[in-house]
Amino acid sequence: MNTPIADFVQGCAAGGALRLHMPGHKGVPALGPEALDITEIPGADVLYHASGVIAESEKNAAALFGSAKTLYSAEGSSLCIRAMLYLALQYAHLTGKKPLIAAGRNAHSVFLSGCALLGLEVSWLYGDDASRLSCRVSPEELETVLEREKPAAVYLTSPDYLGVCAEISALAAVCRRHGALLLVDNAHGAYLRFLSPSRHPLDLGADLCCDSAHKTLPVLTGGAYLHLSKSCPAALLPAAEAAMRLFASTSPSYLILQSLDLCNAALAGDIPAQLAERAAQLDALKAALIANGWTLVGDEPMKLTLCPKSRGYTGTELAAALQKKGIVCEFADPDFCVCMFSPANSAAEIAALGRALAALPAKESIPGGPPPLGRPERVLSPRGAMLAPFETLPAAQSLGRVLAAPNVSCPPAVPILVCGERVDERALALFGYYGLERLDLVLPDAELGED
Ligand SMILES: Cc1ncc(COP(=O)(O)O)c(C=O)c1O
């Protein structure tokens, strides 16, 4: 597969032209890759008005992912999520539906800020309330909510941070029956397309989906895709670039764009075979861990999520113990320790994790998990809360007040309480459990501003 962006930039770097254009480093190395860091000079095309090398490379990506259209993001899935929400709003206008979106409660905080900016209302799908990070929504629950609320769109996070995949095919069928657009935050699952058979949301019925290429493929941090599926309403396709333009920087990183471009060649080459091999090795490791008494969660092949309290470790303690052995995990909290693999990890590295875990002595199990949240009282919409004047106070002084911002650390950036909801005793207990000490709270006078 050709690599038009990378070829163009390498040609520029080799050509030695006098650089009287941005960036200011002029190709002189300080970090290393400056010679390849260019801007939108003639021939480099223009992201989101693409007709040259970028358009050609995006067509390659669309062919690889089997989409009707794929656009690059140099600003992560965060940008693509805002663009998807804008397209959902366009869909509401086109169909005369309410600007309302039904969303799995484990949505990333950028979903909330996107809804707030666009004035989209949210109806939460709580699923099985398994944990803050997972919420398995059943087709029955979705059916009930779509019947009752008639939202324009549905938003699911799959896979989630723990590696739990939603039942996309069954949920997509429910959405189709109700004429609701299905948006999937597949930030963690770009590679799913290259498993055999594919487990990518586009192949399971999603209309729109974002993939953080940088999370699971050999792509620089920030590289992501916005995909529009072949089932997506045709009227949305021409609006996709405008949707990205609305939120994107006008100075996209050409290092990231080259990285996405080169990834196409890797995806057309060795990656599927390497993935199959690593997934099989990880399957074997997971089976061995379970046989040795470890508890795992999730069904995503390249993620290994441990629930180590049964072995006497909190997730955070386990991550610290692994770090002492030179292994740095993706994420840990009191209950979970998440390890992410890609084809760039060798079989030896997978084995090294297995040895490190085997060497940790089992201790007395730690009881308990996060206190339940229940269904918090909604006082303001996400927009009403996020745009309201606020003050930052210690969590201990927040009882009865309304949250103004998601107030989460990243990772995992999944809110405990959603902005616009009232802090009650249960939420306070959860903030304590996850170590959140300071909160942004709507000023009392502004609580009355809406609804
Ligand atoms: C589930 C989920 N969605 C979206 C995002 C945002 O993706 P990005 O960092 O590519 O902007 C993240 C980031 O961690 C995520 O975990």
The ligand as an SDF file (V2000), in Angstrom:
LIG
                    3D

 16 16  0  0  0  0  0  0  0  0999 V2000
  -12.7470    5.3470   26.2100 C   0  0  0  0  0  0  0  0  0  0  0  0
  -11.9840    6.5430   25.7330 C   0  0  0  0  0  0  0  0  0  0  0  0
  -12.5520    7.3570   24.8460 N   0  0  0  0  0  0  0  0  0  0  0  0
  -11.9050    8.4330   24.3580 C   0  0  0  0  0  0  0  0  0  0  0  0
  -10.6470    8.7570   24.7830 C   0  0  0  0  0  0  0  0  0  0  0  0
   -9.9610    9.9590   24.2200 C   0  0  0  0  0  0  0  0  0  0  0  0
   -9.0430    9.5170   23.2630 O   0  0  0  0  0  0  0  0  0  0  0  0
   -7.7710   10.3500   22.8260 P   0  0  0  0  0  0  0  0  0  0  0  0
   -6.8070   10.2870   23.9570 O   0  0  0  0  0  0  0  0  0  0  0  0
   -7.2860    9.6160   21.6020 O   0  0  0  0  0  0  0  0  0  0  0  0
   -8.2160   11.7280   22.5200 O   0  0  0  0  0  0  0  0  0  0  0  0
  -10.0060    7.9280   25.7200 C   0  0  0  0  0  0  0  0  0  0  0  0
   -8.6670    8.2660   26.2020 C   0  0  0  0  0  0  0  0  0  0  0  0
   -8.1000    7.6860   27.0490 O   0  0  0  0  0  0  0  0  0  0  0  0
  -10.6970    6.7880   26.2030 C   0  0  0  0  0  0  0  0  0  0  0  0
  -10.1520    5.9760   27.1090 O   0  0  0  0  0  0  0  0  0  0  0  0
  1  2  1  0
  2  3  1  0
  2 15  2  0
  3  4  2  0
  4  5  1  0
  5  6  1  0
  5 12  2  0
  6  7  1  0
  7  8  1  0
  8  9  2  0
  8 10  1  0
  8 11  1  0
 12 13  1  0
 12 15  1  0
 13 14  2  0
 15 16  1  0
M  END
$$$$
